[in-house]
Amino acid sequence: MRENRKDEDPAAAAGLDKAAVLDVVEDEAGMRLDRWLRRRFPDLPPTHLMKIVRKGEVRVSGRRAEVSTRLEAGESVRVPPLRPPSARAAAVRRANPEDAEAIRAMILFEDRDVIVLNKPCGLAVQGGSGTKRHIDGMLEALAAKDGTRPVLVHRLDRDTSGVLLVAKTRKTAAELGAIFRSRGAKKIYWALVEGVPKPAQGRISMFLAKGEGMGEARGAGRADLERMRVARHGDPDARHSLTLYAVVDKVAPRLAWLSLRPITGRTHQLRAHCEAIGHPIVGDPKYNRKPDNDPARADPLRALPPGIEPKLHLLARRLILPHPRGGTIDVTAPLPEHMQKSFDMFGFEPPARDPIEDAPDA
């Protein structure tokens, strides 16, 4: 059984009860296998999809693959029967009015093709180990009678707030995904960081890799293994990353308000970049680990004042990209409550023009 069309419902196209071979289409080139599977089969638990890859049941052009395998247009992906026990029943249980109401309360913009959400801090975008409530599962509540349901176009970290783009069909998701991969989407983030970067406007360019290279022999915990680390070109798994930044305002020498524009889209990129230049994001439990006796914290003039909430101060502020039907999607998210309190504490006010707008394109 072979299927070339990507915009059909995967349950109908591939058959959840039968093995199938699916072709990778042009707009999926460069996509990781795990993301490809989640996009093709959004109704199935991500943990189940990852399990069949680890067991070698998914083959790319006849070869065993890893979840990080990058797909090329024209390759074929063999998937086994995909109906895990009670998967459909679990999906039905997730589709409840409370989820639908919660999603609608997050909507910043909506038309016939897309929904743009204001994702709150602390809510995961997709499921994982121990994660039962997440945006992807909640979107099931907006499924149409024919089973068509909204599809995630990109992701935000659990503790990052702000703009999250969702497509109403897989076809639209594929078109928007191609725009993201071609760097046609402009993303702007706001963050509060410790200290004040110099120069006031610049670029952060480095190779990043997953934290496994930090030394499993030393008994690194799960949190360490999930971190990204600065790597060298040629290191296993090392991928180039690039971020533009501009200081919007500051309370020198304690902290700065940065506007950040990621050019690449690596895992935890902004959080890892800010830590790497010595200015970790305020409230970041994974990348802001300065000891209490650190000079920056021991110095009363440089230490953060009390009263700042211990939550990640990172906001996906604005998203700009072409609309598949023409025109432009341009949506801005408000500050989450904990960041608004911090901004009020320091008297920060949004500028008439975000200085990152004047940063030269990379």
C-alpha positions in Angstrom: 0.0 0.0 0.0 1.5 3.3 -1.0 0.1 6.8 -0.6 1.4 10.1 -2.0 -1.2 12.6 -0.9 -0.4 14.3 2.3 -3.5 16.4 2.9 -5.8 13.5 3.5 -6.6 12.2 7.0 -3.8 9.7 7.9 -6.2 7.2 9.3 -8.0 7.0 6.0 -4.8 7.3 3.8 -2.5 4.9 5.6 -4.9 2.9 7.7 -4.2 2.7 11.4 -4.8 -1.0 11.3 -2.4 -1.7 8.4 1.2 -1.1 7.7 1.8 1.6 5.0 4.5 3.3 3.0 4.2 7.1 2.7 6.2 9.4 0.5 8.0 12.5 1.8 6.7 15.4 -0.2 8.6 18.5 -1.2 7.5 20.8 1.6 8.6 18.2 4.2 12.2 18.2 3.1 14.5 18.7 6.0 11.9 17.8 8.7 12.9 15.5 11.6 11.3 12.1 11.6 9.6 12.7 15.0 8.0 16.0 13.8 7.0 14.4 10.5 5.2 11.6 12.4 3.5 14.0 14.8 2.3 16.1 11.9 1.1 13.1 9.9 -0.5 11.4 12.8 -1.6 14.1 15.3 -4.3 12.0 16.9 -1.8 9.4 18.2 0.2 9.9 21.5 3.7 11.2 20.8 5.0 8.6 23.2 3.6 5.8 21.0 5.1 7.3 17.8 8.5 7.6 19.5 8.3 4.0 20.8 7.8 2.5 17.3 10.8 4.4 16.0 13.0 3.2 18.9 11.9 -0.4 18.2 13.0 0.0 14.5 9.4 -0.4 13.2 9.7 2.8 11.2 11.9 2.6 8.1 13.1 5.4 5.9 13.8 4.2 2.4 14.2 0.8 3.8 16.6 1.7 6.5 16.2 1.9 10.3 16.0 5.5 11.4 16.3 7.6 14.6 13.8 10.2 15.7 16.4 12.9 14.7 16.7 11.6 11.1 16.2 14.4 8.6 13.9 13.4 5.7 14.4 14.3 2.1 11.8 14.8 -0.6 11.1 11.6 -2.5 12.1 9.3 0.4 9.6 6.7 1.6 8.6 6.1 5.2 7.2 2.7 6.2 5.0 2.9 9.3 3.5 -0.2 11.1 -0.1 -0.5 12.2 -0.5 2.5 14.4 -3.6 2.0 16.5 -2.3 1.6 20.1 -4.6 0.2 22.8 -7.4 2.6 23.5 -5.8 5.4 21.5 -9.1 6.4 19.9 -11.0 6.2 23.2 -8.4 8.4 24.8 -8.7 11.0 22.1 -12.5 11.1 22.6 -12.0 11.6 26.3 -9.7 14.5 25.7 -12.3 16.2 23.5 -14.3 18.0 26.2 -16.0 21.4 26.4 -13.6 22.7 29.1 -10.6 22.3 26.7 -12.5 24.0 23.9 -13.4 26.9 26.2 -9.7 27.2 27.3 -8.4 27.2 23.8 -10.9 29.8 22.7 -9.8 32.0 25.6 -6.3 32.0 24.2 -7.1 33.1 20.7 -5.4 36.2 19.5 -6.4 35.9 15.8 -8.5 33.4 13.8 -9.6 33.1 10.2 -10.7 30.2 8.0 -7.2 28.7 7.8 -5.3 29.5 11.0 -5.7 30.1 14.7 -3.1 32.1 16.6 -3.0 31.4 20.4 -1.5 33.2 23.3 0.0 30.2 25.1 0.3 30.7 28.9 3.4 30.0 30.9 3.5 26.5 32.3 1.2 24.8 29.7 3.1 22.3 27.5 2.5 22.4 23.7 2.8 18.6 23.2 2.6 15.6 25.4 5.5 13.7 26.9 6.6 11.7 29.9 4.3 12.7 32.8 2.5 15.4 30.7 -1.2 14.8 30.5 -2.6 18.2 29.6 -1.1 20.1 26.7 -2.2 22.3 23.7 -2.0 19.5 21.2 -4.4 17.3 23.2 -6.7 20.2 23.9 -7.0 21.0 20.2 -8.9 17.7 19.9 -11.9 19.5 21.4 -12.0 21.6 18.2 -12.2 18.6 15.9 -14.9 18.7 13.2 -17.4 15.9 12.8 -15.4 14.4 9.9 -12.4 14.1 12.3 -10.4 17.1 10.9 -8.7 18.9 13.7 -6.3 21.8 14.1 -2.6 21.0 13.7 0.3 22.6 15.5 2.7 24.5 13.1 5.6 25.1 15.5 6.3 24.8 19.2 7.2 26.8 22.3 8.8 25.6 25.5 6.4 24.8 28.4 7.4 27.9 30.3 7.6 30.3 27.4 4.5 32.4 26.9 3.1 34.0 23.8 2.3 33.6 20.1 1.6 30.0 18.9 0.5 29.3 15.4 -2.1 26.5 14.6 -3.4 25.5 11.2 -7.0 24.3 10.8 -6.0 21.6 8.2 -2.9 19.5 7.5 -2.6 21.1 4.1 -2.3 24.5 5.6 0.0 23.2 8.3 2.3 21.9 5.5 2.3 25.2 3.7 3.1 27.1 6.9 5.7 24.6 7.9 7.5 25.2 4.6 7.5 28.9 5.3 9.1 28.3 8.7 11.7 26.0 7.2 12.7 28.5 4.6 13.1 31.2 7.3 10.2 33.1 5.9 8.6 33.6 9.3 9.9 36.5 11.5 9.8 35.7 15.2 10.4 38.3 17.9 10.8 37.4 21.6 11.1 39.6 24.7 13.1 38.6 27.7 14.5 39.9 30.9 18.1 38.9 31.5 20.6 39.2 34.3 23.1 41.9 33.6 23.4 44.1 30.5 24.9 42.7 27.3 27.5 44.7 25.4 27.3 45.8 22.8 23.6 46.9 23.0 22.8 45.3 19.7 24.5 42.3 18.2 24.3 38.7 17.1 24.9 35.4 18.9 26.3 32.7 16.5 27.4 29.3 17.8 27.0 25.6 17.5 24.7 23.9 19.9 24.3 20.2 20.7 22.2 18.2 23.2 23.5 17.8 26.7 24.5 14.2 26.4 28.0 15.4 25.6 28.3 16.8 29.1 29.2 13.4 30.5 26.8 10.6 31.3 29.6 9.0 33.3 29.3 11.7 35.9 25.6 10.7 36.4 24.1 13.7 34.7 20.4 14.1 35.6 17.6 14.3 33.2 17.5 18.1 33.4 21.1 18.2 32.3 20.5 15.8 29.4 17.7 18.0 28.2 19.9 21.1 28.1 21.6 22.3 25.0 25.3 23.0 25.2 27.7 25.1 23.3 29.6 22.7 20.9 32.3 22.9 18.2 31.7 22.6 14.5 32.1 18.9 13.6 31.0 17.7 17.0 28.3 14.9 16.9 24.9 16.5 16.7 26.3 20.0 16.6 24.1 22.4 14.6 24.7 26.1 13.9 22.4 28.6 15.6 22.0 32.3 15.2 20.1 34.9 17.2 19.9 38.7 16.7 19.4 40.8 19.9 18.9 44.4 20.9 18.7 46.0 24.4 15.3 47.7 24.7 15.8 49.1 28.2 17.9 48.4 31.2 18.4 48.8 35.0 22.2 48.8 34.9 24.0 46.8 36.0 21.3 44.5 37.3 19.3 43.5 34.3 18.2 44.3 30.8 15.1 43.9 28.6 16.1 42.2 25.4 14.3 41.9 22.1 15.5 38.7 20.4 15.0 37.5 16.9 16.0 33.8 16.3 17.1 33.2 12.7 17.5 29.5 13.3 15.1 27.4 15.3 17.1 25.1 17.6 15.8 23.6 20.8 16.0 26.1 23.7 18.0 28.3 21.4 17.3 31.7 23.1 17.7 30.3 26.6 21.0 28.6 25.7 22.3 31.7 23.9 21.6 34.1 26.7 23.3 31.8 29.2 26.3 31.4 26.8 26.9 35.1 26.7 26.7 35.4 30.5 23.3 36.9 30.7 20.8 34.1 31.5 17.1 34.8 31.4 15.5 35.7 34.7 13.6 32.7 36.2 15.0 30.1 33.9 15.3 26.9 36.0 17.3 25.0 33.3 19.8 27.6 32.1 20.1 30.1 34.9 22.1 28.3 37.5 24.4 30.9 39.0 25.4 29.9 42.6 24.4 32.2 45.4 28.0 33.2 45.9 28.4 34.2 42.3 29.9 37.8 42.2 26.9 39.1 40.3 24.5 37.9 43.0 26.7 38.7 45.9 27.1 42.3 44.8 24.0 44.2 46.1 24.3 46.7 43.2 24.1 43.9 40.7 21.8 41.4 42.4 18.2 41.2 41.3 15.8 42.9 43.7 13.3 40.8 45.7 9.8 40.5 44.4 10.5 39.1 41.0 8.5 35.9 40.4 10.6 32.8 39.8 9.1 32.1 36.4 10.7 32.2 33.0 10.7 35.8 31.7 10.6 34.9 28.0 7.7 35.9 25.7 7.1 35.0 22.1 6.1 38.5 21.5 5.3 38.7 17.7 5.1 36.5 14.7 5.1 37.7 11.1 4.8 35.5 8.1 3.0 35.2 4.7 -0.5 33.9 4.7 -0.9 30.9 2.4 -3.9 32.6 0.8 -2.0 35.9 0.4 -1.4 38.8 2.6 0.4 38.6 6.0 -0.1 37.1 9.4 1.1 39.6 11.9 0.2 38.9 15.6 1.5 40.3 18.8 1.0 38.8 22.3 0.6 40.8 25.5 3.0 40.3 28.4 2.1 37.5 30.7 1.1 38.5 34.3 4.4 37.7 35.9 6.4 39.6 33.3 4.0 42.6 33.5 4.6 42.7 37.2 8.4 42.8 36.6 8.1 45.5 33.9 6.0 47.6 36.2 8.6 47.1 39.0 11.3 48.6 36.7 9.1 51.2 34.9 9.6 49.5 31.5 7.2 50.8 28.8 6.9 49.3 25.3 8.8 51.6 22.8 7.2 53.2 19.8 9.5 51.0 17.7 11.1 47.8 18.7 14.9 48.2 18.2 15.2 44.7 16.8 13.4 46.0 13.8 16.5 47.9 12.9 18.8 45.0 13.3 20.3 44.0 9.9 19.1 40.7 8.5 21.6 37.9 9.1 
